[in-house]
Amino acid sequence: DAGEGTVAAMVDDPADHEHGHPCAGHAPGHHDVVDEEAGLGVGCLASQLGAVVAGSVPDSRTGEVGGLQNTATNLGASVATALAGAVLIASLTTAFLDNIANNPDVPASVVQAADVQLVAGVPFLSDAQLGDALDQAGVDDTTAQAIIDSNADARVEALRVSLALLALLGILAVFSTGRIPDRPSGSTSVGAV
């Protein structure tokens, strides 16, 4: 069946993807600004976080607090990465399946086969990788271009959704900053050290 062959061409070994990056196939520097801003933000925060945390406890407990801070940082980064990845894959799958279902250039047999075969998640494929796979499956040019366009749009939508989730979590985290001490442990006035 042509639909199953087309969908089978879209599912490949994730190890073949270009570093597993969701924007594989885009021009270099496509997301460099986002990466640099995130790195700058984390760097600025991390450089001051230790001082704030250590300054909020007596000197005898700074080692324990530093260990807890590092544990919480690593745990938070791991959970956030897993959550963002899960949202990214779910969003990519949903957006891709919606895009091809609503595209008149994609035959109904392909849409039906995609619904069945891609239910576990759509792999990240660059436009070139997907185009090559569709060529090997013998998919006509109009259908192939419609699928490639749907995949590209779905990747962007999935990135937007996952980054929006991370931004929302960051905004919610701001509300917990009210618990940060406003003066060092043991001081009696705001200006004392």
N, CA, C and O of each residue as an XYZ file, in Angstrom:
772
protein
N       0.843     -1.193      0.000
C       0.000      0.000      0.000
C       0.877      1.243      0.000
O       1.833      1.332      0.771
N       0.558      2.195     -0.857
C       1.378      3.397     -0.994
C       1.397      4.216      0.279
O       2.424      4.806      0.615
N       0.271      4.268      1.005
C       0.215      5.034      2.247
C       1.153      4.492      3.297
O       1.854      5.254      3.963
N       1.173      3.171      3.451
C       2.047      2.568      4.447
C       3.508      2.752      4.081
O       4.337      2.988      4.960
N       3.843      2.650      2.791
C       5.228      2.861      2.355
C       5.683      4.286      2.615
O       6.829      4.523      2.997
N       4.779      5.233      2.405
C       5.101      6.633      2.640
C       5.377      6.885      4.118
O       6.352      7.549      4.471
N       4.516      6.353      4.976
C       4.694      6.560      6.408
C       5.914      5.803      6.897
O       6.649      6.306      7.748
N       6.147      4.603      6.379
C       7.332      3.845      6.777
C       8.595      4.617      6.420
O       9.597      4.520      7.128
N       8.563      5.367      5.352
C       9.725      6.162      4.966
C       9.981      7.291      5.945
O      11.107      7.779      6.048
N       8.942      7.718      6.673
C       9.109      8.810      7.638
C       9.651      8.316      8.966
O      10.170      9.113      9.749
N       9.545      7.018      9.242
C       9.983      6.462     10.509
C      11.329      5.811     10.280
O      11.433      4.844      9.524
N      12.358      6.329     10.921
C      13.675      5.727     10.772
C      14.353      5.648     12.114
O      13.748      5.954     13.142
N      15.582      5.248     12.114
C      16.354      5.099     13.342
C      16.736      6.480     13.869
O      17.396      7.239     13.159
N      16.335      6.827     15.107
C      16.691      8.141     15.647
C      18.193      8.380     15.694
O      18.632      9.530     15.715
N      18.992      7.307     15.711
C      20.444      7.481     15.729
C      20.942      8.103     14.432
O      22.042      8.656     14.393
N      20.141      8.018     13.366
C      20.541      8.592     12.088
C      20.298     10.098     12.017
O      20.794     10.758     11.104
N      19.552     10.641     12.953
C      19.227     12.073     12.905
C      20.463     12.903     13.214
O      21.358     12.472     13.942
N      20.491     14.069     12.662
C      21.619     14.956     12.889
C      21.624     15.422     14.332
O      20.978     16.414     14.669
N      22.345     14.718     15.181
C      22.499     15.031     16.605
C      21.171     15.072     17.334
O      21.118     15.587     18.450
N      20.102     14.558     16.763
C      18.801     14.577     17.399
C      18.221     15.976     17.539
O      17.238     16.169     18.254
N      18.812     16.944     16.870
C      18.377     18.333     17.015
C      17.083     18.564     16.262
O      16.978     18.190     15.094
N      16.081     19.179     16.911
C      14.788     19.372     16.266
C      14.818     20.263     15.042
O      13.865     20.268     14.263
N      15.872     21.005     14.854
C      15.942     21.897     13.698
C      16.995     21.429     12.711
O      17.533     22.229     11.946
N      17.294     20.131     12.726
C      18.257     19.592     11.780
C      17.779     19.932     10.372
O      16.595     19.813     10.058
N      18.709     20.352      9.542
C      18.345     20.712      8.180
C      18.195     22.210      7.998
O      18.176     22.690      6.865
N      18.087     22.956      9.081
C      18.021     24.413      8.969
C      19.423     24.977      8.851
O      20.408     24.300      9.146
N      19.499     26.205      8.424
C      20.796     26.849      8.281
C      21.497     26.952      9.623
O      20.839     27.092     10.654
N      22.836     26.884      9.627
C      23.566     27.057     10.881
C      23.199     28.396     11.517
O      23.001     29.391     10.821
N      23.110     28.407     12.835
C      22.775     29.633     13.552
C      21.286     29.832     13.723
O      20.855     30.846     14.273
N      20.487     28.874     13.256
C      19.024     29.016     13.302
C      18.522     29.318     14.711
O      17.654     30.173     14.890
N      19.056     28.633     15.698
C      18.611     28.853     17.069
C      19.740     29.337     17.972
O      19.638     29.239     19.195
N      20.813     29.858     17.384
C      21.942     30.315     18.191
C      21.542     31.418     19.159
O      22.038     31.455     20.285
N      20.661     32.312     18.748
C      20.244     33.410     19.623
C      19.536     32.872     20.855
O      19.808     33.317     21.970
N      18.634     31.924     20.667
C      17.919     31.328     21.793
C      18.901     30.614     22.704
O      18.835     30.762     23.925
N      19.823     29.833     22.120
C      20.813     29.108     22.914
C      21.689     30.069     23.707
O      21.975     29.825     24.879
N      22.118     31.161     23.075
C      22.974     32.122     23.762
C      22.220     32.833     24.881
O      22.774     33.043     25.961
N      20.966     33.205     24.637
C      20.188     33.872     25.682
C      19.950     32.940     26.863
O      20.045     33.360     28.016
N      19.644     31.688     26.582
C      19.426     30.724     27.659
C      20.718     30.518     28.436
O      20.703     30.484     29.666
N      21.823     30.382     27.736
C      23.118     30.205     28.394
C      23.498     31.412     29.229
O      24.027     31.265     30.331
N      23.234     32.596     28.716
C      23.526     33.816     29.461
C      22.675     33.892     30.722
O      23.174     34.239     31.792
N      21.402     33.571     30.598
C      20.509     33.613     31.756
C      20.904     32.618     32.822
O      20.928     32.949     34.008
N      21.215     31.394     32.410
C      21.626     30.371     33.375
C      22.960     30.756     34.008
O      23.140     30.584     35.214
N      23.881     31.266     33.227
C      25.181     31.677     33.760
C      25.059     32.798     34.783
O      25.703     32.759     35.832
N      24.238     33.788     34.483
C      24.035     34.893     35.431
C      23.380     34.398     36.718
O      23.759     34.814     37.813
N      22.420     33.532     36.586
C      21.740     33.008     37.761
C      22.666     32.129     38.584
O      22.758     32.290     39.801
N      23.348     31.208     37.932
C      24.192     30.251     38.648
C      25.331     30.948     39.387
O      25.714     30.514     40.473
N      25.868     32.003     38.825
C      26.980     32.684     39.474
C      26.561     33.358     40.772
O      27.382     33.499     41.679
N      25.324     33.771     40.883
C      24.852     34.451     42.085
C      24.102     33.538     43.041
O      23.990     33.843     44.229
N      23.596     32.440     42.547
C      22.774     31.549     43.360
C      23.548     30.991     44.549
O      23.025     30.944     45.662
N      24.768     30.577     44.324
C      25.582     30.041     45.418
C      25.782     31.048     46.529
O      25.700     30.699     47.706
N      26.044     32.293     46.168
C      26.256     33.335     47.177
C      24.981     33.601     47.973
O      25.034     33.774     49.191
N      23.846     33.634     47.296
C      22.583     33.877     47.989
C      22.266     32.737     48.935
O      21.874     32.966     50.079
N      22.433     31.518     48.469
C      22.124     30.351     49.293
C      23.091     30.253     50.466
O      22.660     30.062     51.603
N      24.377     30.378     50.210
C      25.370     30.268     51.290
C      25.223     31.405     52.289
O      25.478     31.220     53.479
N      24.817     32.567     51.823
C      24.659     33.706     52.718
C      23.428     33.620     53.596
O      23.283     34.405     54.534
N      22.550     32.696     53.316
C      21.311     32.602     54.086
C      21.413     31.609     55.246
O      20.448     31.429     55.989
N      22.561     30.969     55.406
C      22.742     29.998     56.492
C      24.035     30.313     57.238
O      24.903     31.002     56.703
N      24.171     29.819     58.461
C      25.428     30.013     59.196
C      26.593     29.371     58.435
O      26.402     28.414     57.686
N      27.795     29.905     58.635
C      28.979     29.406     57.936
C      29.190     27.908     58.128
O      29.683     27.237     57.222
N      28.833     27.385     59.268
C      29.050     25.962     59.550
C      28.177     25.047     58.679
O      28.437     23.847     58.595
N      27.164     25.593     58.044
C      26.237     24.767     57.253
C      26.335     25.025     55.749
O      25.546     24.473     54.982
N      27.283     25.849     55.315
C      27.361     26.182     53.889
C      27.674     24.968     53.020
O      27.194     24.892     51.889
N      28.467     24.017     53.516
C      28.763     22.813     52.742
C      27.519     21.993     52.480
O      27.297     21.528     51.362
N      26.707     21.813     53.512
C      25.468     21.048     53.361
C      24.510     21.746     52.402
O      23.902     21.117     51.536
N      24.390     23.044     52.574
C      23.476     23.811     51.730
C      23.952     23.821     50.283
O      23.139     23.745     49.362
N      25.260     23.912     50.079
C      25.794     23.864     48.717
C      25.489     22.536     48.044
O      25.146     22.499     46.863
N      25.614     21.445     48.793
C      25.285     20.132     48.250
C      23.815     20.019     47.898
O      23.459     19.482     46.849
N      22.960     20.526     48.778
C      21.521     20.506     48.496
C      21.177     21.376     47.290
O      20.324     21.020     46.478
N      21.849     22.513     47.185
C      21.610     23.401     46.042
C      21.989     22.699     44.742
O      21.236     22.750     43.770
N      23.143     22.048     44.716
C      23.565     21.343     43.503
C      22.618     20.192     43.164
O      22.304     19.959     41.997
N      22.170     19.482     44.189
C      21.220     18.388     43.963
C      19.920     18.928     43.379
O      19.401     18.381     42.406
N      19.399     19.987     43.963
C      18.150     20.580     43.472
C      18.321     21.118     42.049
O      17.415     20.985     41.227
N      19.462     21.719     41.755
C      19.727     22.241     40.414
C      19.740     21.113     39.397
O      19.108     21.214     38.345
N      20.462     20.034     39.706
C      20.539     18.907     38.772
C      19.187     18.219     38.606
O      18.802     17.861     37.493
N      18.474     18.037     39.702
C      17.152     17.409     39.634
C      16.186     18.274     38.814
O      15.458     17.768     37.959
N      16.193     19.565     39.083
C      15.317     20.476     38.348
C      15.633     20.496     36.860
O      14.722     20.499     36.031
N      16.917     20.511     36.516
C      17.305     20.504     35.103
C      16.890     19.202     34.434
O      16.442     19.209     33.287
N      17.034     18.087     35.138
C      16.657     16.782     34.573
C      15.152     16.689     34.363
O      14.696     16.256     33.304
N      14.384     17.091     35.359
C      12.927     17.023     35.245
C      12.432     17.974     34.151
O      11.564     17.615     33.356
N      12.983     19.174     34.116
C      12.563     20.139     33.093
C      12.911     19.648     31.697
O      12.118     19.813     30.770
N      14.080     19.049     31.534
C      14.475     18.510     30.229
C      13.541     17.381     29.801
O      13.100     17.331     28.653
N      13.246     16.481     30.730
C      12.339     15.373     30.410
C      10.941     15.895     30.077
O      10.318     15.436     29.120
N      10.457     16.834     30.850
C       9.132     17.399     30.602
C       9.078     18.121     29.261
O       8.143     17.932     28.482
N      10.081     18.943     28.998
C      10.115     19.671     27.730
C      10.217     18.703     26.555
O       9.583     18.915     25.522
N      11.008     17.647     26.704
C      11.133     16.650     25.640
C       9.825     15.922     25.386
O       9.449     15.693     24.236
N       9.130     15.557     26.458
C       7.849     14.868     26.302
C       6.823     15.776     25.624
O       6.083     15.338     24.743
N       6.786     17.034     26.039
C       5.856     17.990     25.420
C       6.245     18.223     23.962
O       5.377     18.351     23.099
N       7.537     18.277     23.688
C       8.018     18.488     22.322
C       7.582     17.349     21.406
O       7.064     17.598     20.317
N       7.782     16.117     21.829
C       7.405     14.964     20.999
C       5.883     14.895     20.837
O       5.387     14.645     19.738
N       5.146     15.116     21.921
C       3.681     15.081     21.830
C       3.169     16.185     20.904
O       2.268     15.956     20.096
N       3.741     17.375     21.022
C       3.326     18.494     20.167
C       3.685     18.242     18.714
O       2.900     18.537     17.813
N       4.876     17.695     18.486
C       5.308     17.396     17.125
C       4.377     16.377     16.481
O       3.959     16.543     15.335
N       4.060     15.336     17.215
C       3.177     14.295     16.690
C       1.797     14.863     16.369
O       1.263     14.638     15.283
N       1.232     15.589     17.307
C      -0.099     16.166     17.105
C      -0.117     17.137     15.929
O      -0.996     17.068     15.070
N       0.862     18.042     15.897
C       0.897     19.042     14.823
C       1.112     18.387     13.466
O       0.466     18.763     12.488
N       2.013     17.412     13.399
C       2.277     16.752     12.117
C       1.046     16.013     11.606
O       0.668     16.141     10.442
N       0.427     15.238     12.493
C      -0.755     14.483     12.068
C      -1.900     15.415     11.662
O      -2.621     15.135     10.704
N      -2.067     16.523     12.393
C      -3.090     17.512     12.012
C      -2.759     18.152     10.664
O      -3.636     18.334      9.820
N      -1.474     18.493     10.473
C      -1.056     19.142      9.228
C      -1.310     18.260      8.009
O      -1.832     18.729      6.998
N      -0.941     16.983      8.107
C      -1.151     16.137      6.921
C      -2.626     15.795      6.734
O      -3.081     15.611      5.605
N      -3.379     15.708      7.837
C      -4.815     15.414      7.720
C      -5.556     16.559      7.036
O      -6.541     16.332      6.333
N      -5.087     17.784      7.242
C      -5.757     18.959      6.681
C      -5.152     19.426      5.365
O      -5.534     20.472      4.841
N      -4.206     18.652      4.826
C      -3.554     19.036      3.584
C      -4.167     18.247      2.425
O      -4.061     17.021      2.394
N      -4.801     18.926      1.481
C      -5.458     18.218      0.376
C      -4.477     17.490     -0.549
O      -4.892     16.622     -1.316
N      -3.186     17.827     -0.490
C      -2.198     17.165     -1.336
C      -1.730     15.825     -0.775
O      -1.017     15.082     -1.451
N      -2.132     15.511      0.469
C      -1.745     14.241      1.079
C      -2.927     13.286      0.968
O      -4.002     13.573      1.493
N      -2.744     12.163      0.298
C      -3.849     11.205      0.122
C      -4.366     10.660      1.449
O      -3.622     10.560      2.425
N      -5.636     10.314      1.472
C      -6.274      9.791      2.687
C      -5.596      8.517      3.170
O      -5.544      8.277      4.376
N      -5.076      7.694      2.265
C      -4.404      6.461      2.675
C      -3.135      6.759      3.472
O      -2.796      6.030      4.404
N      -2.445      7.823      3.105
C      -1.236      8.219      3.835
C      -1.618      8.741      5.218
O      -0.967      8.409      6.208
N      -2.653      9.544      5.289
C      -3.112     10.085      6.573
C      -3.530      8.949      7.495
O      -3.172      8.941      8.673
N      -4.281      7.994      6.972
C      -4.735      6.867      7.784
C      -3.554      6.030      8.252
O      -3.512      5.632      9.416
N      -2.604      5.755      7.386
C      -1.426      4.970      7.765
C      -0.590      5.718      8.795
O      -0.043      5.109      9.715
N      -0.489      7.029      8.647
C       0.277      7.833      9.607
C      -0.361      7.793     10.982
O       0.336      7.690     11.991
N      -1.685      7.874     11.028
C      -2.381      7.809     12.316
C      -2.055      6.524     13.064
O      -1.912      6.528     14.287
N      -1.940      5.436     12.333
C      -1.674      4.135     12.959
C      -0.191      3.978     13.299
O       0.147      3.605     14.423
N       0.693      4.257     12.343
C       2.113      3.968     12.504
C       2.865      4.990     13.352
O       3.909      4.666     13.919
N       2.360      6.206     13.448
C       3.086      7.253     14.174
C       2.458      7.575     15.517
O       2.769      8.611     16.105
N       1.580      6.714     16.019
C       0.889      6.979     17.275
C       1.876      7.078     18.447
O       1.596      7.776     19.422
N       3.009      6.402     18.371
C       3.997      6.443     19.452
C       4.851      7.701     19.404
O       5.600      7.962     20.345
N       4.761      8.473     18.354
C       5.539      9.704     18.262
C       6.214      9.827     16.912
O       6.615      8.834     16.305
N       6.331     11.049     16.459
C       6.982     11.346     15.189
C       8.450     11.620     15.460
O       8.767     12.435     16.326
N       9.361     10.961     14.743
C      10.787     11.237     14.950
C      11.161     12.588     14.348
O      10.516     13.067     13.415
N      12.214     13.193     14.897
C      12.723     14.430     14.313
C      13.485     14.090     13.049
O      14.452     13.328     13.084
N      13.058     14.645     11.949
C      13.741     14.454     10.675
C      13.971     15.808     10.039
O      13.102     16.679     10.065
N      15.155     15.973      9.466
C      15.386     17.193      8.701
C      14.594     17.095      7.408
O      14.139     16.015      7.032
N      14.428     18.217      6.733
C      13.718     18.212      5.460
C      14.436     17.316      4.457
O      13.793     16.592      3.697
N      15.767     17.364      4.453
C      16.552     16.543      3.517
C      16.382     15.061      3.819
O      16.209     14.258      2.903
N      16.430     14.690      5.100
C      16.264     13.279      5.464
C      14.879     12.777      5.078
O      14.743     11.683      4.531
N      13.869     13.561      5.357
C      12.508     13.167      5.029
C      12.323     13.081      3.519
O      11.691     12.151      3.019
N      12.873     14.048      2.796
C      12.792     14.030      1.332
C      13.444     12.795      0.744
O      12.890     12.168     -0.158
N      14.627     12.437      1.252
C      15.314     11.230      0.781
C      14.485      9.981      1.061
O      14.361      9.108      0.202
N      13.920      9.899      2.263
C      13.106      8.732      2.631
C      11.861      8.637      1.752
O      11.472      7.546      1.333
N      11.245      9.773      1.478
C      10.049      9.766      0.638
C      10.396      9.411     -0.809
O       9.623      8.729     -1.482
N      11.561      9.872     -1.293
C      12.016      9.493     -2.638
C      12.228      7.985     -2.730
O      11.825      7.345     -3.702
N      12.869      7.429     -1.703
C      13.119      5.982     -1.683
C      11.821      5.185     -1.634
O      11.752      4.068     -2.147
N      10.795      5.760     -1.016
C       9.496      5.073     -0.931
C       8.672      5.250     -2.202
O       7.594      4.670     -2.325
N       9.172      6.051     -3.153
C       8.464      6.244     -4.410
C       7.274      7.172     -4.327
O       6.333      7.040     -5.110
N       7.296      8.112     -3.391
C       6.184      9.052     -3.209
C       6.291     10.145     -4.276
O       7.379     10.655     -4.546
N       5.158     10.496     -4.875
C       5.168     11.532     -5.914
C       5.586     12.875     -5.319
O       5.461     13.095     -4.115
N       6.078     13.762     -6.169
C       6.659     15.031     -5.721
C       5.680     15.927     -4.974
O       6.052     16.557     -3.985
N       4.430     15.990     -5.437
C       3.439     16.855     -4.782
C       3.157     16.378     -3.367
O       3.129     17.180     -2.433
N       2.949     15.072     -3.203
C       2.683     14.514     -1.875
C       3.913     14.664     -0.988
O       3.799     15.018      0.186
N       5.082     14.394     -1.548
C       6.323     14.500     -0.770
C       6.517     15.923     -0.266
O       6.858     16.125      0.900
N       6.302     16.918     -1.135
C       6.486     18.305     -0.705
C       5.465     18.687      0.363
O       5.788     19.429      1.290
N       4.238     18.187      0.240
C       3.215     18.472      1.246
C       3.606     17.866      2.592
O       3.407     18.491      3.634
N       4.153     16.669      2.578
C       4.587     16.020      3.829
C       5.785     16.740      4.420
O       5.855     16.938      5.633
N       6.727     17.132      3.576
C       7.912     17.866      4.059
C       7.490     19.194      4.679
O       7.986     19.561      5.745
N       6.587     19.914      4.033
C       6.098     21.183      4.579
C       5.372     20.960      5.911
O       5.539     21.737      6.850
N       4.572     19.902      5.985
C       3.865     19.580      7.230
C       4.839     19.268      8.348
O       4.631     19.680      9.489
N       5.903     18.542      8.030
C       6.924     18.204      9.019
C       7.650     19.452      9.511
O       7.883     19.606     10.709
N       8.005     20.338      8.591
C       8.710     21.570      8.976
C       7.831     22.456      9.864
O       8.294     22.994     10.869
N       6.569     22.599      9.483
C       5.644     23.396     10.291
C       5.438     22.771     11.663
O       5.362     23.479     12.667
N       5.346     21.446     11.708
C       5.139     20.746     12.977
C       6.346     20.916     13.906
O       6.175     21.071     15.115
N       7.568     20.886     13.351
C       8.765     21.081     14.182
C       8.753     22.456     14.841
O       9.052     22.583     16.028
N       8.408     23.480     14.073
C       8.378     24.840     14.617
C       7.296     24.958     15.689
O       7.529     25.536     16.751
N       6.120     24.412     15.409
C       5.022     24.464     16.383
C       5.397     23.736     17.670
O       5.115     24.221     18.766
N       6.031     22.575     17.538
C       6.437     21.804     18.722
C       7.461     22.569     19.546
O       7.397     22.557     20.775
N       8.399     23.229     18.891
C       9.380     24.039     19.617
C       8.698     25.186     20.353
O       9.024     25.472     21.505
N       7.764     25.831     19.696
C       7.040     26.940     20.333
C       6.296     26.468     21.578
O       6.347     27.125     22.618
N       5.617     25.351     21.480
C       4.840     24.837     22.609
C       5.760     24.470     23.769
O       5.487     24.834     24.913
N       6.849     23.751     23.486
C       7.735     23.333     24.577
C       8.458     24.527     25.198
O       8.635     24.567     26.416
N       8.875     25.491     24.394
C       9.519     26.686     24.955
C       8.519     27.532     25.745
O       8.882     28.138     26.753
N       7.273     27.576     25.297
C       6.239     28.299     26.048
C       6.012     27.646     27.402
O       5.826     28.338     28.403
N       6.027     26.321     27.438
C       5.882     25.616     28.712
C       7.030     25.951     29.648
O       6.815     26.214     30.831
N       8.246     25.942     29.121
C       9.397     26.286     29.965
C       9.328     27.730     30.446
O       9.688     28.025     31.586
N       8.868     28.629     29.584
C       8.711     30.030     29.995
C       7.663     30.147     31.094
O       7.853     30.886     32.060
N       6.568     29.425     30.950
C       5.522     29.439     31.975
C       6.057     28.915     33.305
O       5.788     29.495     34.357
N       6.803     27.833     33.257
C       7.409     27.307     34.488
C       8.372     28.321     35.106
O       8.430     28.460     36.328
N       9.119     29.023     34.269
C      10.016     30.064     34.773
C       9.263     31.202     35.442
O       9.681     31.703     36.486
N       8.155     31.605     34.842
C       7.331     32.670     35.432
C       6.746     32.216     36.761
O       6.722     32.976     37.730
N       6.276     30.976     36.801
C       5.740     30.448     38.057
C       6.826     30.371     39.132
O       6.550     30.583     40.313
N       8.042     30.071     38.728
C       9.142     29.989     39.692
C       9.456     31.345     40.317
O       9.941     31.413     41.446
N       9.183     32.416     39.589
C       9.432     33.757     40.128
C       8.630     33.981     41.410
O       9.088     34.663     42.326
N       7.439     33.406     41.465
C       6.604     33.601     42.645
C       7.195     32.939     43.893
O       6.861     33.323     45.014
N       8.060     31.960     43.708
C       8.686     31.330     44.873
C       9.879     32.130     45.381
O      10.442     31.794     46.423
N      10.274     33.178     44.671
C      11.432     33.969     45.108
C      11.126     34.814     46.336
O      12.049     35.351     46.949
N       9.886     34.942     46.705
C       9.534     35.691     47.915
C      10.086     35.031     49.169
O      10.171     35.675     50.214
N      10.454     33.785     49.086
C      11.004     33.067     50.230
C      12.515     33.219     50.352
O      13.106     32.732     51.315
N      13.150     33.889     49.391
C      14.594     34.112     49.473
C      14.850     35.143     50.570
O      14.221     36.201     50.583
N      15.770     34.843     51.491
C      16.054     35.788     52.579
C      16.557     37.120     52.031
O      17.275     37.159     51.031
N      16.174     38.209     52.695
C      16.621     39.523     52.238
C      17.841     40.011     53.012
O      18.336     41.105     52.743
N      18.333     39.233     53.958
C      19.565     39.592     54.673
C      20.277     38.299     55.085
O      19.637     37.260     55.245
N      21.585     38.364     55.254
C      22.367     37.192     55.614
C      21.938     36.620     56.977
O      21.426     37.335     57.839
N      22.159     35.339     57.134
C      21.827     34.650     58.378
C      22.607     35.256     59.536
O      23.808     35.504     59.427
N      21.918     35.491     60.634
C      22.563     36.010     61.846
C      22.608     37.526     61.907
O      22.927     38.065     62.966
N      22.307     38.247     60.832
C      22.347     39.704     60.904
C      21.022     40.220     61.457
O      19.979     39.585     61.304
N      21.082     41.355     62.087
C      19.884     41.924     62.706
C      19.334     43.090     61.904
O      18.172     43.459     62.073
N      20.136     43.670     61.046
C      19.636     44.776     60.238
C      19.977     44.496     58.770
O      20.832     43.666     58.464
N      19.296     45.199     57.882
C      19.452     44.974     56.457
C      20.885     45.245     56.012
O      21.381     44.520     55.149
N      21.558     46.220     56.538
C      22.902     46.597     56.105
C      24.001     45.799     56.780
O      25.158     45.909     56.375
N      23.692     45.007     57.786
C      24.733     44.278     58.507
C      25.220     43.077     57.718
O      24.480     42.466     56.948
N      26.504     42.754     57.937
C      27.079     41.563     57.296
C      27.723     40.664     58.309
O      28.259     39.614     57.952
